[in-house]
Amino acid sequence: MTATWARGTTPRHPFAPHPVAWYVVAGALTTGLQELLFLGARPLLGALIANVLAVALTTVANTEFQRRVTFAGVPASPVRLHLQSIGTFAFYATYGSVVLLSLHLFTPDPSAALQAITLAATSALGGAIRFALLRWWVFTPR
């Protein structure tokens, strides 16, 4: 059986984890870290600022992991990488803030745990959208 590879991509070992698996691993780890940072900063800064701070810190690590591991060997424009990082931060910071504000419509005084669980759950949907953008816009095989 032979495989056809897009020009500019590197063939993967047959037993190498699929990029989606690496993406999920990185997403789970950074979401967990993001939640810990959120819960730690929330009492001092409030939920919205704690969320933005946690997103800012974890976006850098997650983006670099995606570049080096998930999409390794796939060339990407430096401009696209920077735009992707800025876009990722803006998306998750805005998305998380809207989610936290919307949570107050259903629960006037949500607990830290409920806020963290809600952010983690909605992060999964955002992650699926981000994977599609990374795969088909940033790390497009040439």
N, C-alpha and C positions, 0 to 999 in steps of 0.2 A: 504494500500500500504506500503510495507516495502522497506527499502533501504539497500544496501549492501555497507559496508565501508571497505576500504583497512585496513589491520592490521596496527595499529600505528597512525591512523588518528582519529580525533574527529568528531562525527556527528554534522552538523550545524543545527541550528534552521531553520525551513522551510521558515521563512521570513527574514533570515539573508542575507545581500548582498553577492553576489557571489564573489569569489576572484578576478575575472576579473574586477568587478566594483570597488573594493578597489584599484586594481592595476592602473586602469584608473584615479581614483581620485588622488592618490599619484603622478602619472605621470604628470597630468595636473598641480597640485600645484607646484611640483618641477621644471617643465619646465618653468612655469611662473616666479618662483623665479630665476631660472637660467638666464632667459632672462633679468630680472631686474638687476641682478649682472653683466651680460655681458654689458648691455647698460651703467651702471654706471662706470665700469672699462675700457671700450673701449677707451674713450678719453685720459686716462692716460697711458694705457699699450699697446694699439693696439688691434686689433681684435683677433689675435691668442692667445695671453697670457691671455686676458680677458676671452676668451672662456674656456681655460684650468682651470683658477682659478674658474670660475663659476661652471664648471663641478665638480671640486674637492670638493667644498663646498656643492653642492647639492647631490652628490653621497652618502655621509655619511648619510644624513638625509633620503634620499629615501630608501637606503638599510635597515636602521633600521626600517623604517615604514613597509617595505615589510615583514621583519622578524617578527615583533610584531603584525601586523594586517592582511595583505593579506594572509600570510602563517602561521598564529598563530595555534599552536597545532600540527604542522608538524615538527618532529624532523629534525635537520640539523646538520651536522658535522661542528665544529668550523673551521676546515681547509677549507672546502668548502665555508663557509661564507666569510672567508678572501680572498680566491681566487676569489670568486664572486665579492667582493668589488673592488679588484684590477683590475679584468677583466672588470668590468663595467666602472671604471674610464678610463682605457686604451682605451677601445672601444670608449666611447663617446668623449674623448679628441682627439683621432686620427681621428675618424669619423667627428667630428665637424671641425677640422683643414683642413681636405681634402675637406669638403664641402665649407668652406670659401675660400680656395685657388682656388677651381674649379669655384666658383662664379666669380672670376676675369677673367675667360675665356669668360664669357658672358657679364660682366659689368666691365669695367676697374676700376671704382671708385665707388663701391657700397655704398649706404648710410647705416647708422647704422640700420635704420628700416628694410631695405631689408636684411641685414645680420641676424638680429634677427628673422625675419619671416622665412627665409630660414633655420636657425638652428632649430627653433621650428617645422617646417614641417618635416624636416628630422629626428628629434627626435622621431616622431611618429613611423616611420619605425624601428628605433633602439629599441624603446620600445616594439614593437611586438616580435622582436628577443630576447630581454632580458626576456620577460615574458616566452617564450618557454624554455629558458635556466634555469630560476629559477624553473619553474614548473617541468621540466623533468630531471634536473641534481642536483640542489642545494636542493630543498625541495621535494625530492622523498619520497613518503610514503614507509615505510619499511615493 
